Every structure is written in structure tokens, then in C-alpha cells.
């Protein structure tokens, strides 16, 4: 059961293993942003993708999310 204000997702074991290896390699990196966990890596990747690829839809998506949260 996820903590309050969090949701659980399911990803393939291969993707999780890849993410885990990335976290282990860059956990203590002195360059760029430090990666603390697989969850943080995936969250940052989704945010990066949305900002880069869905930029024109970002404002619309944000409004929809805020509207849903207010319910």
C-alpha cells in the first residue's frame, strides 16, 4: 500500500533493473543532480519527458490535474 498522496505503479523487471543500475552508478555523482532512488529517477524522467515532448499540452494537463485534485 503506497503512502498517502502517492500511487503505486507496475513496471517490468527489466526496466526496474536498468533503473536500479543507473541509481547505483549515479547515487553519489558529483555532476548534475544526485539520484536517490528508482522512484525519484522515474519521476524525474516523466517530468523531463512531459516538459520536452508535450510542452504544448503541459498547461492543459496541469489545469486538468488541478481540477481533479479539487474534487
PATOR-884690 format. One record per atom (N, C-alpha, C, O): chain; z negated, x, y negated; residue in one letter; residue number from 1. Coordinates in Angstrom, 3 decimals. Each point is the difference from the previous one (the first is absolute). Layout:
<sites>
{palum A	pz Z	px X	py Y	dodo A	zaza NUM}
...
</sites>
This chain:
<sites>
{palum A	pz 0.000	px 0.841	py 1.173	dodo X	zaza 1}
{palum A	pz 0.000	px -0.841	py -1.173	dodo X	zaza 1}
{palum A	pz 0.000	px 0.893	py -1.246	dodo X	zaza 1}
{palum A	pz -0.892	px 0.834	py -0.160	dodo X	zaza 1}
{palum A	pz 1.871	px -0.999	py -0.711	dodo X	zaza 2}
{palum A	pz 0.045	px 0.835	py -1.204	dodo X	zaza 2}
{palum A	pz -1.110	px -0.365	py -0.994	dodo X	zaza 2}
{palum A	pz -0.543	px -1.104	py 0.018	dodo X	zaza 2}
{palum A	pz 0.234	px 2.057	py -0.869	dodo X	zaza 3}
{palum A	pz -0.996	px -0.244	py -1.041	dodo X	zaza 3}
{palum A	pz 0.507	px -1.056	py -0.973	dodo X	zaza 3}
{palum A	pz 1.190	px -0.314	py -0.028	dodo X	zaza 3}
{palum A	pz -2.102	px -0.229	py -0.765	dodo X	zaza 4}
{palum A	pz 0.350	px -0.996	py -1.001	dodo X	zaza 4}
{palum A	pz 1.012	px 0.590	py -0.984	dodo X	zaza 4}
{palum A	pz -0.108	px 1.163	py -0.388	dodo X	zaza 4}
{palum A	pz 1.075	px -1.960	py -0.004	dodo X	zaza 5}
{palum A	pz 1.081	px 0.381	py -0.916	dodo X	zaza 5}
{palum A	pz 1.020	px 0.928	py 0.647	dodo X	zaza 5}
{palum A	pz 0.827	px 0.587	py -0.698	dodo X	zaza 5}
{palum A	pz -0.872	px -0.444	py 2.026	dodo X	zaza 6}
{palum A	pz 0.952	px 0.809	py 0.737	dodo X	zaza 6}
{palum A	pz 0.661	px -0.857	py 1.064	dodo X	zaza 6}
{palum A	pz -0.554	px -1.011	py 0.431	dodo X	zaza 6}
{palum A	pz 1.740	px 1.422	py -0.013	dodo X	zaza 7}
{palum A	pz 0.725	px -0.654	py 1.083	dodo X	zaza 7}
{palum A	pz 0.300	px 1.044	py 1.069	dodo X	zaza 7}
{palum A	pz 0.090	px 1.190	py -0.298	dodo X	zaza 7}
{palum A	pz 0.060	px -1.626	py 1.514	dodo X	zaza 8}
{palum A	pz 0.360	px 0.892	py 1.094	dodo X	zaza 8}
{palum A	pz 1.489	px -0.129	py 0.281	dodo X	zaza 8}
{palum A	pz 0.564	px -1.092	py -0.076	dodo X	zaza 8}
{palum A	pz 0.066	px 2.210	py 0.401	dodo X	zaza 9}
{palum A	pz 1.412	px -0.028	py 0.389	dodo X	zaza 9}
{palum A	pz 0.151	px 0.746	py 1.318	dodo X	zaza 9}
{palum A	pz -0.877	px 0.768	py 0.396	dodo X	zaza 9}
{palum A	pz 1.992	px -1.001	py 0.276	dodo X	zaza 10}
{palum A	pz 0.288	px 0.690	py 1.243	dodo X	zaza 10}
{palum A	pz 1.268	px 0.818	py -0.211	dodo X	zaza 10}
{palum A	pz 1.017	px -0.514	py -0.466	dodo X	zaza 10}
{palum A	pz -1.093	px 1.800	py 0.818	dodo X	zaza 11}
{palum A	pz 1.181	px 0.862	py -0.067	dodo X	zaza 11}
{palum A	pz 0.161	px 0.668	py 1.362	dodo X	zaza 11}
{palum A	pz -0.943	px 0.069	py 0.787	dodo X	zaza 11}
{palum A	pz 2.138	px 0.414	py -0.526	dodo X	zaza 12}
{palum A	pz 0.242	px 0.633	py 1.294	dodo X	zaza 12}
{palum A	pz -0.820	px 1.284	py 0.119	dodo X	zaza 12}
{palum A	pz -0.350	px 0.635	py -0.995	dodo X	zaza 12}
{palum A	pz 0.060	px -0.280	py 2.225	dodo X	zaza 13}
{palum A	pz -0.790	px 1.205	py 0.261	dodo X	zaza 13}
{palum A	pz 0.722	px 1.244	py -0.506	dodo X	zaza 13}
{palum A	pz -0.640	px 0.932	py -0.488	dodo X	zaza 13}
{palum A	pz 1.973	px -0.910	py 0.600	dodo X	zaza 14}
{palum A	pz 0.775	px 1.153	py -0.474	dodo X	zaza 14}
{palum A	pz -0.149	px 0.185	py -1.509	dodo X	zaza 14}
{palum A	pz -0.180	px 1.120	py -0.478	dodo X	zaza 14}
{palum A	pz 0.256	px -2.211	py -0.262	dodo X	zaza 15}
{palum A	pz -0.146	px 0.076	py -1.454	dodo X	zaza 15}
{palum A	pz -1.414	px 0.423	py -0.366	dodo X	zaza 15}
{palum A	pz -0.191	px 0.812	py -0.905	dodo X	zaza 15}
{palum A	pz -0.800	px -1.356	py 1.601	dodo X	zaza 16}
{palum A	pz -1.387	px 0.371	py -0.274	dodo X	zaza 16}
{palum A	pz -0.228	px 1.484	py 0.281	dodo X	zaza 16}
{palum A	pz -0.661	px 0.682	py -0.784	dodo X	zaza 16}
{palum A	pz 1.200	px -0.179	py 1.891	dodo X	zaza 17}
{palum A	pz -0.156	px 1.410	py 0.353	dodo X	zaza 17}
{palum A	pz 0.645	px 0.890	py -1.060	dodo X	zaza 17}
{palum A	pz -0.579	px 1.010	py -0.399	dodo X	zaza 17}
{palum A	pz 1.758	px -1.376	py -0.052	dodo X	zaza 18}
{palum A	pz 0.671	px 0.750	py -1.070	dodo X	zaza 18}
{palum A	pz -0.867	px 0.012	py -1.257	dodo X	zaza 18}
{palum A	pz -0.207	px 1.053	py -0.604	dodo X	zaza 18}
{palum A	pz -0.297	px -2.214	py 0.213	dodo X	zaza 19}
{palum A	pz -0.846	px -0.098	py -1.191	dodo X	zaza 19}
{palum A	pz -1.263	px 0.840	py 0.162	dodo X	zaza 19}
{palum A	pz -0.434	px 0.661	py -0.943	dodo X	zaza 19}
{palum A	pz -0.152	px -0.687	py 2.126	dodo X	zaza 20}
{palum A	pz -1.210	px 0.784	py 0.276	dodo X	zaza 20}
{palum A	pz 0.264	px 1.494	py -0.162	dodo X	zaza 20}
{palum A	pz -0.824	px 0.718	py -0.566	dodo X	zaza 20}
{palum A	pz 1.966	px -0.247	py 1.059	dodo X	zaza 21}
{palum A	pz 0.360	px 1.413	py -0.129	dodo X	zaza 21}
{palum A	pz 0.210	px 0.382	py -1.466	dodo X	zaza 21}
{palum A	pz -0.379	px 1.094	py -0.418	dodo X	zaza 21}
{palum A	pz 0.983	px -1.993	py -0.361	dodo X	zaza 22}
{palum A	pz 0.195	px 0.254	py -1.428	dodo X	zaza 22}
{palum A	pz -1.349	px 0.096	py -0.701	dodo X	zaza 22}
{palum A	pz -0.211	px 0.888	py -0.826	dodo X	zaza 22}
{palum A	pz -0.694	px -1.791	py 1.149	dodo X	zaza 23}
{palum A	pz -1.334	px 0.014	py -0.600	dodo X	zaza 23}
{palum A	pz -0.708	px 1.307	py 0.340	dodo X	zaza 23}
{palum A	pz -0.578	px 0.641	py -0.878	dodo X	zaza 23}
{palum A	pz 0.620	px -0.247	py 2.138	dodo X	zaza 24}
{palum A	pz -0.660	px 1.243	py 0.415	dodo X	zaza 24}
{palum A	pz 0.573	px 1.213	py -0.730	dodo X	zaza 24}
{palum A	pz -0.741	px 0.904	py -0.388	dodo X	zaza 24}
{palum A	pz 2.054	px -0.886	py 0.204	dodo X	zaza 25}
{palum A	pz 0.646	px 1.139	py -0.648	dodo X	zaza 25}
{palum A	pz -0.318	px 0.071	py -1.496	dodo X	zaza 25}
{palum A	pz -0.192	px 1.088	py -0.543	dodo X	zaza 25}
{palum A	pz 0.135	px -2.245	py -0.123	dodo X	zaza 26}
{palum A	pz -0.148	px -0.012	py -1.454	dodo X	zaza 26}
{palum A	pz -1.371	px -0.451	py -0.486	dodo X	zaza 26}
{palum A	pz -0.185	px -0.194	py -1.201	dodo X	zaza 26}
{palum A	pz -0.771	px 0.025	py 2.093	dodo X	zaza 27}
{palum A	pz -1.330	px -0.458	py -0.383	dodo X	zaza 27}
{palum A	pz -0.635	px 0.909	py -1.047	dodo X	zaza 27}
{palum A	pz -0.626	px -0.484	py -0.944	dodo X	zaza 27}
{palum A	pz 0.779	px 1.767	py 1.101	dodo X	zaza 28}
{palum A	pz -0.639	px 0.955	py -0.908	dodo X	zaza 28}
{palum A	pz 1.015	px 0.730	py -0.872	dodo X	zaza 28}
{palum A	pz -0.251	px 1.105	py -0.482	dodo X	zaza 28}
{palum A	pz 1.382	px -1.736	py 0.295	dodo X	zaza 29}
{palum A	pz 1.068	px 0.605	py -0.788	dodo X	zaza 29}
{palum A	pz -0.440	px 0.197	py -1.445	dodo X	zaza 29}
{palum A	pz -0.648	px -0.861	py -0.595	dodo X	zaza 29}
{palum A	pz 1.010	px 2.000	py 0.054	dodo X	zaza 30}
{palum A	pz -0.320	px 0.287	py -1.395	dodo X	zaza 30}
{palum A	pz 1.115	px -0.471	py -0.930	dodo X	zaza 30}
{palum A	pz -0.161	px 0.007	py -1.221	dodo X	zaza 30}
{palum A	pz 1.277	px -0.410	py 1.793	dodo X	zaza 31}
{palum A	pz 1.112	px -0.471	py -0.819	dodo X	zaza 31}
{palum A	pz 0.087	px -1.514	py 0.091	dodo X	zaza 31}
{palum A	pz -0.167	px -0.585	py 1.071	dodo X	zaza 31}
{palum A	pz 0.423	px -0.021	py -2.180	dodo X	zaza 32}
{palum A	pz 0.174	px -1.447	py -0.008	dodo X	zaza 32}
{palum A	pz -1.267	px -0.759	py 0.295	dodo X	zaza 32}
{palum A	pz -1.107	px 0.511	py -0.171	dodo X	zaza 32}
{palum A	pz 1.280	px -1.723	py 0.613	dodo X	zaza 33}
{palum A	pz -1.118	px -0.894	py 0.276	dodo X	zaza 33}
{palum A	pz -0.559	px 0.235	py 1.403	dodo X	zaza 33}
{palum A	pz 0.756	px 0.104	py 0.966	dodo X	zaza 33}
{palum A	pz -2.057	px -0.023	py -0.861	dodo X	zaza 34}
{palum A	pz -0.641	px 0.185	py 1.301	dodo X	zaza 34}
{palum A	pz 0.091	px -1.286	py 0.819	dodo X	zaza 34}
{palum A	pz -0.242	px -1.085	py -0.529	dodo X	zaza 34}
{palum A	pz 0.585	px 1.191	py 1.802	dodo X	zaza 35}
{palum A	pz 0.094	px -1.161	py 0.889	dodo X	zaza 35}
{palum A	pz -1.262	px -0.042	py 0.845	dodo X	zaza 35}
{palum A	pz -0.280	px 0.943	py 0.740	dodo X	zaza 35}
{palum A	pz -0.486	px -2.023	py -0.840	dodo X	zaza 36}
{palum A	pz -1.273	px -0.097	py 0.702	dodo X	zaza 36}
{palum A	pz 0.097	px -0.692	py 1.355	dodo X	zaza 36}
{palum A	pz -0.777	px 0.306	py 0.904	dodo X	zaza 36}
{palum A	pz 1.726	px -1.240	py -0.749	dodo X	zaza 37}
{palum A	pz 0.050	px -0.776	py 1.237	dodo X	zaza 37}
{palum A	pz 1.401	px -0.555	py 0.230	dodo X	zaza 37}
{palum A	pz 0.845	px -0.001	py -0.895	dodo X	zaza 37}
{palum A	pz -0.622	px -0.468	py 2.114	dodo X	zaza 38}
{palum A	pz 1.273	px -0.641	py 0.328	dodo X	zaza 38}
{palum A	pz 0.177	px -1.249	py -0.865	dodo X	zaza 38}
{palum A	pz 1.098	px -0.270	py -0.487	dodo X	zaza 38}
{palum A	pz -2.168	px -0.483	py 0.298	dodo X	zaza 39}
{palum A	pz 0.076	px -1.220	py -0.819	dodo X	zaza 39}
{palum A	pz 0.442	px 0.330	py -1.425	dodo X	zaza 39}
{palum A	pz 0.840	px -0.700	py -0.565	dodo X	zaza 39}
{palum A	pz -1.399	px 1.760	py -0.019	dodo X	zaza 40}
{palum A	pz 0.386	px 0.381	py -1.357	dodo X	zaza 40}
{palum A	pz 1.457	px 0.428	py -0.043	dodo X	zaza 40}
{palum A	pz 0.728	px -0.362	py -0.924	dodo X	zaza 40}
{palum A	pz -0.296	px 1.137	py 1.923	dodo X	zaza 41}
{palum A	pz 1.395	px 0.448	py 0.057	dodo X	zaza 41}
{palum A	pz 0.951	px -1.187	py 0.047	dodo X	zaza 41}
{palum A	pz 0.988	px -0.034	py -0.733	dodo X	zaza 41}
{palum A	pz -1.279	px -0.935	py 1.589	dodo X	zaza 42}
{palum A	pz 0.871	px -1.167	py 0.139	dodo X	zaza 42}
{palum A	pz -0.020	px -0.839	py -1.280	dodo X	zaza 42}
{palum A	pz 1.044	px -0.473	py -0.449	dodo X	zaza 42}
{palum A	pz -2.226	px 0.291	py -0.133	dodo X	zaza 43}
{palum A	pz -0.103	px -0.758	py -1.249	dodo X	zaza 43}
{palum A	pz 0.806	px 0.675	py -1.115	dodo X	zaza 43}
{palum A	pz 0.736	px -0.667	py -0.726	dodo X	zaza 43}
{palum A	pz -0.877	px 1.984	py 0.593	dodo X	zaza 44}
{palum A	pz 0.756	px 0.741	py -1.019	dodo X	zaza 44}
{palum A	pz 1.506	px -0.080	py 0.261	dodo X	zaza 44}
{palum A	pz 0.788	px -0.112	py -0.939	dodo X	zaza 44}
{palum A	pz -0.389	px 0.170	py 2.217	dodo X	zaza 45}
{palum A	pz 1.416	px -0.074	py 0.343	dodo X	zaza 45}
{palum A	pz 0.595	px -1.359	py -0.366	dodo X	zaza 45}
{palum A	pz 1.118	px -0.073	py -0.509	dodo X	zaza 45}
{palum A	pz -1.857	px -0.993	py 0.766	dodo X	zaza 46}
{palum A	pz 0.483	px -1.345	py -0.354	dodo X	zaza 46}
{palum A	pz 0.128	px -0.127	py -1.516	dodo X	zaza 46}
{palum A	pz 1.003	px -0.510	py -0.498	dodo X	zaza 46}
{palum A	pz -2.007	px 0.968	py -0.228	dodo X	zaza 47}
{palum A	pz 0.045	px -0.062	py -1.471	dodo X	zaza 47}
{palum A	pz 1.181	px 0.814	py -0.522	dodo X	zaza 47}
{palum A	pz 0.724	px -0.462	py -0.882	dodo X	zaza 47}
{palum A	pz -0.521	px 1.663	py 1.412	dodo X	zaza 48}
{palum A	pz 1.117	px 0.848	py -0.411	dodo X	zaza 48}
{palum A	pz 1.326	px -0.710	py 0.255	dodo X	zaza 48}
{palum A	pz 0.871	px -0.023	py -0.870	dodo X	zaza 48}
{palum A	pz -0.717	px -0.550	py 2.048	dodo X	zaza 49}
{palum A	pz 1.240	px -0.697	py 0.354	dodo X	zaza 49}
{palum A	pz 0.267	px -1.171	py -0.944	dodo X	zaza 49}
{palum A	pz 1.118	px -0.173	py -0.487	dodo X	zaza 49}
{palum A	pz -2.132	px -0.613	py 0.239	dodo X	zaza 50}
{palum A	pz 0.169	px -1.163	py -0.886	dodo X	zaza 50}
{palum A	pz 0.395	px 0.448	py -1.400	dodo X	zaza 50}
{palum A	pz 0.896	px -0.585	py -0.608	dodo X	zaza 50}
{palum A	pz -1.558	px 1.619	py 0.089	dodo X	zaza 51}
{palum A	pz 0.311	px 0.476	py -1.345	dodo X	zaza 51}
{palum A	pz 1.401	px 0.576	py -0.098	dodo X	zaza 51}
{palum A	pz 0.669	px -0.179	py -1.018	dodo X	zaza 51}
{palum A	pz -0.212	px 0.868	py 2.057	dodo X	zaza 52}
{palum A	pz 1.315	px 0.655	py -0.044	dodo X	zaza 52}
{palum A	pz 1.138	px -0.925	py 0.392	dodo X	zaza 52}
{palum A	pz 1.044	px -0.001	py -0.653	dodo X	zaza 52}
{palum A	pz -1.222	px -0.776	py 1.695	dodo X	zaza 53}
{palum A	pz 1.100	px -0.786	py 0.552	dodo X	zaza 53}
{palum A	pz 0.040	px -1.447	py -0.476	dodo X	zaza 53}
{palum A	pz 1.070	px -0.604	py -0.063	dodo X	zaza 53}
{palum A	pz -2.220	px 0.052	py -0.269	dodo X	zaza 54}
{palum A	pz -0.059	px -1.412	py -0.374	dodo X	zaza 54}
{palum A	pz -0.428	px -0.181	py -1.444	dodo X	zaza 54}
{palum A	pz -0.567	px -1.030	py -0.363	dodo X	zaza 54}
{palum A	pz 0.837	px 2.023	py -0.454	dodo X	zaza 55}
{palum A	pz -0.491	px 0.015	py -1.371	dodo X	zaza 55}
{palum A	pz 0.349	px -1.264	py -0.775	dodo X	zaza 55}
{palum A	pz -0.829	px -0.521	py -0.745	dodo X	zaza 55}
{palum A	pz 2.048	px 0.028	py 0.917	dodo X	zaza 56}
{palum A	pz 0.397	px -1.187	py -0.751	dodo X	zaza 56}
{palum A	pz -0.757	px -1.248	py 0.456	dodo X	zaza 56}
{palum A	pz -0.157	px -0.946	py -0.772	dodo X	zaza 56}
{palum A	pz -0.311	px 0.940	py 2.018	dodo X	zaza 57}
{palum A	pz -0.746	px -1.136	py 0.522	dodo X	zaza 57}
{palum A	pz -1.511	px 0.167	py -0.134	dodo X	zaza 57}
{palum A	pz -0.753	px -0.922	py 0.311	dodo X	zaza 57}
{palum A	pz 0.308	px 2.081	py -0.767	dodo X	zaza 58}
{palum A	pz -1.415	px 0.315	py -0.029	dodo X	zaza 58}
{palum A	pz -0.797	px -0.974	py -0.857	dodo X	zaza 58}
{palum A	pz -1.047	px -0.487	py 0.427	dodo X	zaza 58}
{palum A	pz 1.523	px 0.201	py -1.613	dodo X	zaza 59}
{palum A	pz -0.721	px -0.910	py -0.893	dodo X	zaza 59}
{palum A	pz -0.110	px -1.395	py 0.621	dodo X	zaza 59}
{palum A	pz -1.054	px -0.631	py -0.066	dodo X	zaza 59}
{palum A	pz 2.136	px 0.159	py 0.662	dodo X	zaza 60}
{palum A	pz -0.002	px -1.307	py 0.656	dodo X	zaza 60}
{palum A	pz -1.000	px -0.023	py 1.157	dodo X	zaza 60}
{palum A	pz -0.753	px -0.960	py 0.159	dodo X	zaza 60}
{palum A	pz 0.754	px 2.024	py 0.643	dodo X	zaza 61}
{palum A	pz -0.931	px 0.087	py 1.124	dodo X	zaza 61}
{palum A	pz -1.448	px 0.022	py -0.473	dodo X	zaza 61}
{palum A	pz -0.860	px -0.647	py 0.597	dodo X	zaza 61}
{palum A	pz 0.588	px 1.388	py -1.666	dodo X	zaza 62}
{palum A	pz -1.363	px 0.076	py -0.536	dodo X	zaza 62}
{palum A	pz -0.480	px -1.371	py -0.459	dodo X	zaza 62}
{palum A	pz -1.150	px -0.367	py 0.238	dodo X	zaza 62}
{palum A	pz 2.019	px -0.387	py -0.890	dodo X	zaza 63}
{palum A	pz -0.367	px -1.347	py -0.462	dodo X	zaza 63}
{palum A	pz -0.297	px -0.916	py 1.180	dodo X	zaza 63}
{palum A	pz -0.947	px -0.786	py -0.042	dodo X	zaza 63}
{palum A	pz 1.755	px 0.887	py 1.093	dodo X	zaza 64}
{palum A	pz -0.232	px -0.815	py 1.194	dodo X	zaza 64}
{palum A	pz -1.331	px 0.340	py 0.654	dodo X	zaza 64}
{palum A	pz -0.734	px -0.890	py 0.431	dodo X	zaza 64}
{palum A	pz 0.427	px 2.177	py -0.357	dodo X	zaza 65}
{palum A	pz -1.256	px 0.442	py 0.620	dodo X	zaza 65}
{palum A	pz -1.194	px -0.490	py -0.809	dodo X	zaza 65}
{palum A	pz -0.965	px -0.510	py 0.569	dodo X	zaza 65}
{palum A	pz 1.020	px 0.657	py -1.874	dodo X	zaza 66}
{palum A	pz -1.096	px -0.455	py -0.864	dodo X	zaza 66}
{palum A	pz -0.185	px -1.508	py 0.154	dodo X	zaza 66}
{palum A	pz -1.128	px -0.488	py 0.071	dodo X	zaza 66}
{palum A	pz 2.225	px -0.240	py -0.021	dodo X	zaza 67}
{palum A	pz -0.060	px -1.454	py 0.163	dodo X	zaza 67}
{palum A	pz -0.672	px -0.365	py 1.318	dodo X	zaza 67}
{palum A	pz -0.817	px -0.919	py 0.048	dodo X	zaza 67}
{palum A	pz 1.158	px 1.632	py 1.016	dodo X	zaza 68}
{palum A	pz -0.609	px -0.258	py 1.316	dodo X	zaza 68}
{palum A	pz -1.495	px 0.328	py -0.008	dodo X	zaza 68}
{palum A	pz -0.803	px -0.727	py 0.584	dodo X	zaza 68}
{palum A	pz 0.439	px 1.813	py -1.241	dodo X	zaza 69}
{palum A	pz -1.397	px 0.413	py -0.030	dodo X	zaza 69}
{palum A	pz -0.886	px -0.984	py -0.773	dodo X	zaza 69}
{palum A	pz -1.193	px -0.123	py 0.278	dodo X	zaza 69}
{palum A	pz 1.773	px -0.557	py -1.225	dodo X	zaza 70}
{palum A	pz -0.766	px -0.955	py -0.818	dodo X	zaza 70}
{palum A	pz -0.290	px -1.297	py 0.739	dodo X	zaza 70}
{palum A	pz -0.847	px -0.778	py -0.439	dodo X	zaza 70}
{palum A	pz 1.526	px 0.528	py 1.546	dodo X	zaza 71}
{palum A	pz -0.205	px -1.230	py 0.765	dodo X	zaza 71}
{palum A	pz -1.343	px -0.044	py 0.643	dodo X	zaza 71}
{palum A	pz -0.327	px -0.972	py 0.681	dodo X	zaza 71}
</sites>
